[in-house]
Structure formats: structure tokens, C-alpha cells
């Protein structure tokens, strides 16, 4: 594991990326305290399947209809007197 302060990491980002590609973790610190970790990107675990939740999600028929007070607040309706 490699630990670098942010200011130091800015100057040697390419070298730190190479470390990550070799399988090492890089910890970025601010004032000596760890704040972030660089690790190799492995991509999604499995590809998404569009429509995989079909039939499990229900949307109310009035979903796109705003209540009168909200529509008024957004200027989509004349103020009620």
C-alpha cells in the first residue's frame, strides 16, 4: 500500500496510476489523514439487464399531477385567492 499527501499525489499521478495497475492500493491523505483510496477499476460485476424489474414497480396514475399548492409554488398555476 502506497500513501501520499494530496499535494504530493498531484505531482506524481502517473506513477500512482501505474502502482494501481500493478495491483497496489494508493491512499491519498490530507494533512496526514487518509481521505481517499485509489484502486483498480474492474468494471461492473455483471451487465445490466434492462427491464429486469418489470412487474415489480408500480407508478400511480396521477404520478405526473402536482397538488395545487405545489403547482402554484412552481408558478405552473395561478395563485389561489
C-alpha positions as CSV (number, residue, x, y, z in Angstrom):
1,X,0.0,0.0,0.0
2,X,1.3,3.4,-1.0
3,X,0.3,6.5,1.0
4,X,0.7,10.0,-0.5
5,X,-0.4,13.5,0.6
6,X,-2.7,15.1,-2.0
7,X,-0.1,17.8,-3.0
8,X,2.5,15.1,-3.5
9,X,0.0,12.9,-5.4
10,X,-0.7,15.7,-7.9
11,X,2.9,15.8,-8.9
12,X,3.2,12.0,-9.4
13,X,-0.3,11.0,-10.5
14,X,1.0,8.9,-13.5
15,X,3.3,6.9,-11.2
16,X,0.5,6.3,-8.7
17,X,-1.8,5.1,-11.5
18,X,1.0,2.6,-12.5
19,X,1.1,1.4,-8.9
20,X,-2.6,0.8,-9.0
21,X,-2.3,-1.1,-12.3
22,X,0.2,-3.4,-10.7
23,X,-2.4,-4.3,-8.1
24,X,-1.3,-2.0,-5.3
25,X,-3.7,0.3,-3.4
26,X,-2.9,4.0,-3.1
27,X,-4.1,6.0,-0.2
28,X,-4.5,9.8,-0.6
29,X,-4.1,11.8,2.6
30,X,-4.8,15.4,3.6
31,X,-2.8,16.7,6.5
32,X,-1.6,13.2,7.2
33,X,-5.2,11.8,7.5
34,X,-6.4,9.3,4.8
35,X,-9.3,10.7,2.7
36,X,-9.4,8.5,-0.4
37,X,-8.3,5.2,-1.8
38,X,-7.2,4.6,-5.5
39,X,-7.9,1.0,-6.6
40,X,-8.0,-0.6,-10.0
41,X,-11.3,-0.4,-11.9
42,X,-12.7,-3.8,-12.6
43,X,-16.0,-2.7,-14.3
44,X,-19.5,-3.8,-13.4
45,X,-19.8,-7.2,-11.8
46,X,-22.4,-8.3,-14.3
47,X,-24.1,-6.5,-17.2
48,X,-27.4,-4.7,-16.5
49,X,-30.5,-6.4,-17.8
50,X,-32.9,-3.7,-18.9
51,X,-36.5,-4.5,-17.7
52,X,-35.3,-7.0,-15.1
53,X,-37.8,-5.4,-12.6
54,X,-40.7,-5.5,-14.9
55,X,-43.9,-6.1,-13.0
56,X,-42.2,-5.3,-9.6
57,X,-42.6,-1.5,-9.8
58,X,-45.9,0.3,-9.8
59,X,-46.4,4.0,-10.7
60,X,-49.6,5.7,-9.6
61,X,-51.8,7.0,-12.5
62,X,-51.6,10.5,-11.0
63,X,-47.8,10.5,-10.7
64,X,-47.3,13.5,-13.0
65,X,-50.1,15.5,-11.5
66,X,-48.9,18.1,-9.0
67,X,-51.1,19.1,-6.0
68,X,-52.5,22.6,-6.5
69,X,-50.3,24.2,-3.8
70,X,-47.1,22.7,-5.2
71,X,-48.1,23.7,-8.8
72,X,-48.7,27.3,-7.5
73,X,-45.3,27.4,-5.7
74,X,-43.6,26.5,-9.0
75,X,-45.6,29.1,-11.0
76,X,-47.4,26.4,-13.0
77,X,-50.8,27.6,-11.8
78,X,-52.4,30.9,-10.9
79,X,-52.3,31.7,-7.2
80,X,-55.4,30.8,-5.3
81,X,-57.0,33.9,-3.8
